[in-house]
Amino acid sequence: MSDGSHRDRSADSAGDDDPFPTRTGDDPSPTRAGDPSATHPGTPSATHPGTPSATHPGTPSAAHPGTPSAARPGDPSPARADQLLLARVSEAAGRARLGRRQATYGAPFTGPEGWGAGPGGRGAGPGGRGAAVGVARRLLGVGGPAGARARARLDLYERGLTVAGAGRIHVVRYDSTVVRRRRVLSPQGLARAYVLVDVDGERMVLRCGDFGHPEVWGPEIRRAVTDAQLPRALAALAEGARLAFGPVWVTREAVGSRGASLRWEQVSRIEVLNGSFAVRAAAGRWQVWGTVASGIPNLCVLQALAEHLAATAPHRRDDDKRN
């Protein structure tokens, strides 16, 4: 379990070894009459034109706007930016009563200068100076040096999740969200994605390439949503409700879609294949109701609900008693 707190391991550090030591008797900042660039002897920031450390326009170390090392006024360091973002994420999660943080995922690792979860770094977050610019631009909608240092993170909690990016934070509660599985366009082509509804009623897209280890956080989100919503769905069916999951409807007695339906005792098997909901009748014929393109809402809840109702159908209870 990660506490979500991540520090930038490549934070700037002052050089310990001076490649140009001052010899005894040398004045590192001589004052020359009439020299407009001369600074007063003894000042710590004194520099002289032509010296290796001179902050002169065009030199590699110059803090000049547009150079990679430029320091922007008011722009916090990457480590400080991470701390501020973590504080905002924690505050948003607290307002929504999401409980304890379970894991944190950053953008996929892109190399020694990249940042994110990294190989084998489950639960890892942003961790390097050089942001993965391609991922940052795609996910955060930014495109400059300041945007390259922006942070994106996915945090999973006991009762929900947060997604930080593009200067805002989305908050999702497992007991109230709607999850759809779709295929969406990405820079690499078609990609699997989850479309969720946050606590403000807005839809947000989580592409499986946006954060590291989608094979971990994807199933975990589905499991958590199912655990949070299945008991309420069963209680509603027990009271005679009819629940709709896009094109598929469910009652305590049957399952169907449009003009076709099967009683639960007629259902022998249920499958979810590539986002499609398929039901096999006792006679052996498969019926596919809904596809990934239709974006069945809460397909994970529908699958768990159908499996439970098919397993507890009257004829199966009688068969269990005889056996």
N, C-alpha and C positions, 0 to 999 in steps of 0.2 A: 504494500500500500504506500502510495506516495503522498507526502503532505503538500505537494504542489509547489513547494518552494525551490526555485532553481537559481543558481548564481552563474554568471558568465565567467567561464574558466579562462577566457582570453581577455580579461579586462586589462586596460592599459596599466603599465607599470613603468616607473621611472627607471632609467638605465643605471645600474649599479657600477658599471665599469666605464670610465670616461676614455674614449679612444684618443682623445687629444688632451693629455694632462698638462696643467700649467707648470712651467719650470720656475724654480726659485728665482725671484727677482723680476719675473715677467709681470707686467700689469695687464690683466685680462681685459680691461676696458679703458685704455688710455684716452685722456681728454686732449683734444687738439683744438686750439683756438680756430674758430671759424668753420670747424667741421660740423655741419648740421646734423649728421647722423650720430655723433658721439654722445654717449650717455655719461652720467656722473659716476666717477670711480666709486666702487663699493656697493652699487645697487645690484641686487640679485638678478635682475632681468637684463643687465647690460649686454648688449650684443654689438658686434662690429662688422661692418660690411666686408664680406669676403671670408669670414671665418666659417668653419663647417657648421656651426649651430646657428648662424645668422638667419633670422626670420625675414628673408628677403624674397620679394615676389619672384617666382620662377625656380627657386631652389627646392629640392625634394622635400625638405622638412618644413617648408613654409606653410603656415596655417592660412592658406589662400582659398577664398571661396571657389568651390568647384573641384578642388583636389580631393583625393580619397581621404586624406587625413584632416580635412577641414573640420573645425569644431564650430558648430552652429550655436549661436547665442540661445540659451534657454533649452537646448536639446539635452536631455539627461543621458548619462552613460547607459550602455546596454544593461548593466547589472541593476542600475537604479530604475530603469524602465521596467525591468522584470518585476522588481519589488512593488512598484506602483500598480502594475497590472494585476499582480497577485492580490493586492489589497482590494482592488475594485471587484475582482472575481469573487473573493471571499465575502465581501459585503453583499453582492447580488445574490449569492447562494444563501446567505443568512436570511435575507428578506423573504426568500421563497421557502425557507425551512427545508432545505435539501438534506440536512444531516451532515455526517462526516464525509470528508473527501476520501474516495477509494483509490483513484488513479488519475494521472495526468499524462496527456499525450501531446507532443509537439509536432511540428511539420517533419516530414520524412528526412532522414539523414542524407546529405548530398555530397559528402566528402569531408576532408580535414577542415575546410573552412566553413562547412555548413553548420546547421543547427537543427535540433529536433531530437527525436527519440533515439535514432541511431540503431545499428545492428545490435539486437539483444537488449536494447535499452527500454524495456517495457516500463511505462510509468515515468519516463524521462520527459523533460520539457525543454524549452529553449536553452541552448548552452553554448553558443559561439558568437564571435563578433560579426563574422560575415554571414548575413542572412541569406537563405536560399531565395535569391531574387525572383526566380521564375515562379516558385510556389507562392511567395509573398504577393507578387503582383496579381496572380490568378485568384488567390483566396481573399486578399485584403483590398484589392483594387487600388494599389499604390504603385508608384513607378519612379521614385527618385532615391537619392542617398538616404533621406530621412525614412522613406517607406521601407527601404531594405533592412532597416533596423527595427521595424515594427515587429510585434510578436503576435503569434496566433497559438492558441492552446485549447485543448478539449479536456475538461475536467469531469470525471464521473463521481457522483455522490451516492449516498444511500437511497435517496428518493428522487433523484433527477440528475441533470447534467448542465453544464454551462459551456458555451462556445464563445471565445473571445477573438475578435478580428474586425478589421475595417473600422476601428475606433469605437466599437460598441460590443456589448455582451448580451448574448441570447441565453435565456434561462428556460429549461424544459423540466416539467415534472412528469415522472413516469405514470402517475395515476390519472393524468388528464390529457396527455399528449395524444396525437394521432401519428402513427409511423407508416410511411409508404416506402416500398422498395421500387426503385426505378433505375433506368439507364439514362445517363445524361452525357452531354458533350464535355470533353476535357481536352487540354492540349495534347494528350496522348491518344485521343479518339473517344469512343464510347467507354464509359466507366460506370461501375455499379455505384449506387448512391442511396442514401436514406433521406427522405423528406420528412421533417418533423414539424410539429406546431408548438411554438413556445408559449409561455404563460400570457403573452400579450395577444395571442391569436395570430401571430405572423408565422408564415412558413419559412423554414430555413433548410438548406441543402448541405448534407455532409457527404462529400465524395469520398470514396474509399482511399483515394490517393492524397487527400488533404492532410491527414495525420498518420503518423507511424502506427504500425500494427493494427490495421483494420480487421484482421482475422481474430483479434482479441476484443477490441471495443465494439465491433459490430454485433456479434452474438451476445455480448454482455448487455447491450442496450435492449435487444429483443427479449432476452430473459427477464430483465428488470421490468420492462413494460408489461410482459405477460403476468409476472407475479403480482404486480400492482393492480391489474385490471380484471384478471380472471375471476376472483371471488365475487366482485360486483356484478359481472355478467351472469354468472351462475345464479346469483340471487334474483336478478331480474327475470331470468327464464323461469325460475321456480314460481314466480308470481304471474306467469302467463304472458310475458313480454315477447315481442318478436324483434330480434336484433338484426340490423342490416350492416353488412361489411361490403360496401360498394355493390357489385352485382349479385352478391351472395347473401341470402337471408337464413336465419337460424331461429327455430323455436324449440321447445322442450321435446316435441314429437318428431320434427323433420328438419331437413336441410334442403335448400333449393336455390334456383336461379332462373329468373324469368318464368318460362312455362314449364320447366322441369323440376321435379322434387323427388326425394327419397325419404322414407321413414327411417329412423335411426336403426331399427332392427334389420333393414335391408342393406345397410352399409357394412361392407366387409373390410374396407381399407381406405385410408385417407393419406394423400401425399401432397407435399408442396415441392414442386420441381421448378427451379429457376423462376420463382415468383408466381407460378401458376398453382391454383388450388384444384386438385383433382380428387374425385370420389369414385371408388369402385363399388359397384353393386354386387350383391351376393351372387348374381348370375354370371359375374365375371366381366362385365362391360365397364370401361372407364368413362367417366364424364368429367370434362374440364370446364370448370366454372370460374372465369376470371383469369387474366394473364398479368404478367409483370407490367405490360403496357397500360393496363387499366388502373394500376396503382391501387390494389385492394388495401383499404385502410386497416391497420392493425392486423395484418395477415398472421402475425405470430399469435395473437390472442384467438383469432378464428381457428387456427390449427389446434391449439390446446383445448379449446372449447369443443370442437368437433370430435377430437379423440376421446375426450371424457364422456360425451353424450353417447357416442357409438359404443364405447366399452360398457356403459351402464344401461344400455337399452334393455327392455323387458325380457326378450328372448335370451339375451346373454346372461342375465341374472338367473333365469331358470336353468340354463345349461350349466352354470357354475354350481347350482344347488345339486343337480343330478350327478355331477362329477365329484 
